[in-house]
Amino acid sequence: MVKILISGCNGHMGRVVADICKARSDAEVVGGFDILGQGDGSFPVWSNPVQCAVEADAVIDFSSPAALENLLAFGKEKHVPLVLATTGYSEEQLAAIDAASKEVPIFRSANMSLGVNVLMELVKRCASLLGEDYDVEIVERHHNRKVDAPSGTALMLYEAAAQGLPYQPNPVYDRHAVRQRRDPHDIGISAVRGGNIVGDHEVIFAGRDEVVELKHSAMSREVFASGAVKAACYLAGVNEPGLYNMNDLVSAVV
């Protein structure tokens, strides 16, 4: 049985993670972290990881970048693997994650969906095949409560396209300030925020007289929570420190 701590346990995603663990026979939630230090009573909750009084095999974080410093300190001190499913980290925070992964296993992905991981591979392949003859654009859509833009997944798709293209593309987030033709090496990344859209990501390859579109739509947040729990179970069996991602998880289960 994999013992899991949930960072951001009172948030929507934290609650979904807890529900998924209840339905599994190989994972259980033994505690949680929340800034208020309160929960529904089904497991103990602390306002700061340093207060944690239970042993755990992994931490799943669906909170905010502000929680990262305490989580990294907790993981390194207790030697507990971390599954970081939060987005919006700064460059300094990404560097801190990389440094901490030298001491403790860390699984980080901006999107825990297996389908998105497959989409990334398709984008890389299309970019390699279509090359300079097609313009590449990325459009992502999320609910009106999402605070970071573009999404971490959109940036992952940009990186996937960049790996396949024969040139280094230029990410373009805003075109309204400059009146000029599109540079052939640009990749436009557009963000839509509205309603309760869980998450849509579309990569467009627009060529002469034809368009190829690759798209992934998440129907519920359970797909991300389920992936995070799978990642925690995987990471609990990892003995070596390092920075792990969905590719490692897929390779382990296929």
N, C-alpha and C positions, 0 to 999 in steps of 0.2 A: 504494500500500500504506500503510495507516494503522498507524503504530507506536504501540503501547500499553504503558503501564506499569500494573501491577496493585498497588494498595495492599491489603495483607492477602492476599498471593499464596499463602500456605501454608494459609489457611483453606479451608473447604469451598467457599464461593462463589468464592474466588479461583482454586481449581483448576478449577472448572467453566468460569469465564471463559477460562482458558488453553486448555482442551480445545476450546471453541467457536471460539476464534481459530485453532487448528490446522486446523479443518475449513473455514475460510473462506479465500478467495483474495484478499480485500481487507484483511486485518488480520493483524498479527503481534505477539506479545509480545516486547518488547525488554528487559524488566527488571521487577523487582518490589520492593516494600517489605515487610519483615517485621521485627518487633521483635528477632528472633534473628539476622537478617542471613544466613539460610541457606535454601537451596532444594533442589530435586532435580537441579540442574545444567543444566536445559534453557535457563535464562536467568539472568543475574546478579541477585543479590538484595542489597539494602542495608538496614541497620537504620534508617537515617534518610534521607529524601529528599534532604537536602543533600549526601549522598555520591554521588548518582546521577551516573554518568559516561557516559551515553548520551543521544542526542537522541530526543525522542518527540513525537507529535502530540496525545496525550491521556493522562490518568490515569483509571483506573477504581478507585474506592474501595469495597471491601466489607470494611472492617475494624471500627473502633469510633470513637465520638466523640472518644476520646482522641487519635486521630491527626490530627484536623482542623487544629490550629494549624500543624503542620509542613507539611501538604499545602497549605494556603492560602499559606504563605510560599513554598513551592516553585513553585506555580503562578504567583504574582505575579512572582517573580524571573526565572523561565525563560520566562514568557509561554506556559505550557502549559495548555490547557483541562482542566477537572476534571469528571468524572462522579461525583457523590456519591450512592451507593446505600445508604449507611449510615443507620440510624434512631436515634432517641433523643437528638437534639441538644437542648441547653439553649437558652433564649431568647437568652442571650449569644452562643452559638455561631451561632445563626441570624442574629443581627445581624452577626456577623463574616463570614458567608457573603455576606450582602447587600452589605456594604461591599467585599469582595474582588471581587464580580461587576462592580464599577465599573471594574476594571482588567483582568480576564481572563474569558473565557466560562466559566460554571459551569452544569452541568446537574444539577439536584437533583430527585429524586423519591423518596418513601418506598416506591414500588412501580413497578418497571420493566415491568410487564406491560401489554400493549396491552389485554387483556380488562378489567383493572381500570379502565383509563382510560375504556373504554366504559361500565362499570358506574357510574362517577361521573356520567357524563352522564345515564344512565337515572335515577339517584337524584335528581339535580337536577330532572329533568322530572317525576318522580312527586311530589316534594315540592311543585312548583309547581301540579300538577293537583289533588292531594288536600288540600293546604292544612291548615286547622285541624281538619278532620273526622277525621283519622287520627293515632294515636300512632305515633311513630317510635322504633325501637330498633335498635341495632347490636350484632351478636355476631361476635367474631373468634376463631378457633382456630388455634393454632400448636404446634409441637413443644416438648418440655419443656426445651430448651436456650435458648430465646429469653428474653432478660433484660428487655426493655422491655415495658411493658403500660400502656395499650392499644397496639396496633401503630400504626405511622405511617400505615398504610393505613386503619385504622379512623378515625383523626383526619381523614384526607383525605375519607372518606365523610361524616363529620359536617359538614365544611365544605361539601361538595357539597349536602347536605340543607339546611343553613342558607341557602345562596344561593337555593334555590328556595322556601323557606317565607315566608309573609307576616309572620313575626315572628322575633325573635332567640332561638333556642332555648338552653336551659340544659343543658350536658353534665353527666351524672350518672354517676360511676364506681363509687359504692358506696352501697347503700341500707340496709345492715344497721344503721347507727348511728341512723337516724331512722325512727320509726314514723309514717308519714303517707301519705295518698293521693298518687298520682302527679300531679304538676303537668302540665297539658295541654301546657305548653311545654317539658317535659323531653325530652331524648334520652338514653336509657340506653345506655351503652357497656360491654359485658361482654367479658372476656377469659378464654379457656380455654387451658390449657397441658397438653399430654399427648402421650406417644408420639412418633411421627415425623411428625405432621401438618405438611405443607409450608406451607399457608396457606389458610384458609377465611374468607370474609367474607360476612356476611349482613345485609341491611338489611330490616327488617320495618315495614310500614305497616299498623297494626292499627286497623280502623274498626268501625263497628257492623255486626255480622253478616257481616263479610268481612275477609280478610287478604290483602295483597299482599306477596310476598317476592321480593327480588332477591338473587341469590347468585353468588359467584365462587369457584371452587375451583382451586387450583394443584396439578397432579399431580406436578410435579417442580420443583426449583430452577432447571432449565435455562431456564424461561420468563423468570426474572428476569435471569439472566446474559446470555441472548441479547438482551434488551432493553437491557441496559447496553452491550453491544458495539455495537449499532445506534446508541445514543446517542453513543458515542465517535466512531464514524465520521461521524455527523452533525455533532458539535461540531468535529471536525477541519477541517471546511469552513466554519466560522463565523468571520468576521473581526472582528465587533464584540463587545466585552465585554458582559456582561448575564447575567441569571439565566434559564435556559431550563428547560423541563419537557416532559412527554410530549405536551402539546398542540402544542408547537412541532415535535416529531419527527413526530407524526401528520400535521400540516399539510404538512410537507416531503415526505413519502413518498406521500401520497394524491394 
